[in-house]
Every structure is written in C-alpha cells, then in structure tokens.
Amino acid sequence: MRAVHVTQLDGPKAVRIVDLAEPEPGADQVLIDVHAAGVAFPDVLLTRGMYQIKPEPPFVPGSEVAGVVRSAPEGSGFAPGDRVAAFPAFGGFAERVAVDARLVFPLPERLSFEAGAALPMNYLTVHFALSRRGRLRADETVLVHGAAGGIGTAAIQYACALGARVVAVVSSEAKGQVARRAGAHDVVPVDGFRQSVAELTGGRGVDLVVDPVGGDRFTDSLRSLAPEGRLLVIGFTGGEIPTVKVNRLLLNNIEVVGVGWGGFWLPRPEYLREQWTELLPHLEAGHLDPLLGAPYELADTAEALAELDERRALGKVVIRVR
C-alpha cells in the first residue's frame, strides 16, 4: 500500500511517499480502507520531533481518518462496508490503517469522507474543551482565536450548537469570511481585538476564550474576560508559550484552564466513544459540518503539512487517499 513516511525530523519537506506492507489488525482492531485523512498541527510538530510523543523515523503520521471498514472483530459494533471515522493517532496517512475498535466511530451518511476525516482531532478536542473544561452555558459569549483554522471553526460551530454567542478573531478578511461561514456572530481583527470585544460586550467582556494560538495575544485575552470568565489553553500555534501573572486571576476572579485532551483520554479510551455519542445528534442535524480547505492528494502531503505550518489554512486541511 502507499503511505507517507517521515524520514528525517526536518519539517514537512522531509516526508516521502513509500510502499509498505498492509497492516495486520490485532484481535481488538478494525481494519479501515482509508478514503481521506485529516491533517492536524501535531502532524507538523511530529515532522520536527517537537511533539510530546517522539517516534523514531521512519514512521507514518496521520491521526484521523475516514473510510470503509474492511474487517472488524466480533462485538466491536462494526462490520465490513460500514462508513466510519477513526482516530488511529499514527498511521493514518496511508491506504489502510488498523485502529483500536474503541477509537472508531460511525459516520453519518450526510457527511463525506473528507468531512469525516476533519472531525476526530478538532471536534473531540473542542467538545472536551468547551463542555468539560470550559463549562460553557447557552447564554454565554465565547471569543475564538485562530478562528479560520480547524480548531477555530470547530469551536465556533460547537459553541453555536450549544446556544452561545461567538466572537471570532482573525488576521485577514479571507479568514474572517471563513469564520462567518462557520457561524460566528461577530468577527474582529487580531490587531486591537481587546477594544473590539469591549465595544461588542458593552465593556463586560466574554465568558470564555478559546486559545489555540498563545503568543503575545494572551494577556489581552485575559483582559477581555468578564468576571468568572475562563481562558482555555489549547495550544501554541503562534510558537511562543505565554506566561501569566496570577494576581490577574485573583483580582478579576478569572481562570486559565488547561485543555489536554490527549492526556485525559489516553488512560480512558472509551471516553472518545462517549464524546462521539454526544456529538452525533449535532452531526446528523448539520449543526457541526467541518469547513474544508482545498483537498490534497496523498502525493502532496508535504504541501498539505506546509500549509498548516505556515498558517495559511482556511478551514480544515484534508488529504484524499482514494
């Protein structure tokens, strides 16, 4: 089968298309014919050896896929021919992948394979972030950074599905259009976003900040919180890991909340199926529908990774495998 190999830890340019033996599924694994694979920021970090998990090259990246079940263990709830999405963690950039049955999910007929491949990493992270860690309520206001990216558009859609008001922060008009397509009620430029938030909320601030970016906007995000507001730390695509003066938290009764979805579910993999079950009604109703960028072919995986690495992505980056 064709697959993508990270051959050296030199970034996206170091990936190669190779021929590998097809995986032999274990007793508790579902074998999937991959039709599409999602590209996530951890895949970029893996190409540089900068992710918290550091496999030795060569290895096949790719943490999220959608496709058709080729074989499944008895009692798994799946059968050959079923349309599924899955979270293999590694190995997804290939024509076939074997996945723990607990990390495989039914894909509604209304969703394409490309859309299905865009779901696991971003939407399960956002579900964990907003519902469990952020305790979002229907009457609250959410500020979303990186609003045109995969996490950003997923956060906008899920917050809207829960009945919240969403203010999206973007760095260009093109990204603003993506955020509006995702359902954002208001869109503001990153330069001066704090003042814009104050004007939009009558000086009160927002209840929740979704921050997958980090960097120098962190302090103004804290200043944009209403009393008892929460800032969700999801990642650092901006490169810099910010620091916080904890007296700000004390004086304004606000929280900085870590969102380590992977660290939470790894000891309890059954949690992912619970998350999918909660999201399924929203997926079937069309409330959650990933915004996709231009798809790439498997041979163009280096370019797909580079688009994410260079922060050019407008919507979710997806690789078509079949």
Disulfide bonds with the S-S distance in Angstrom:
none
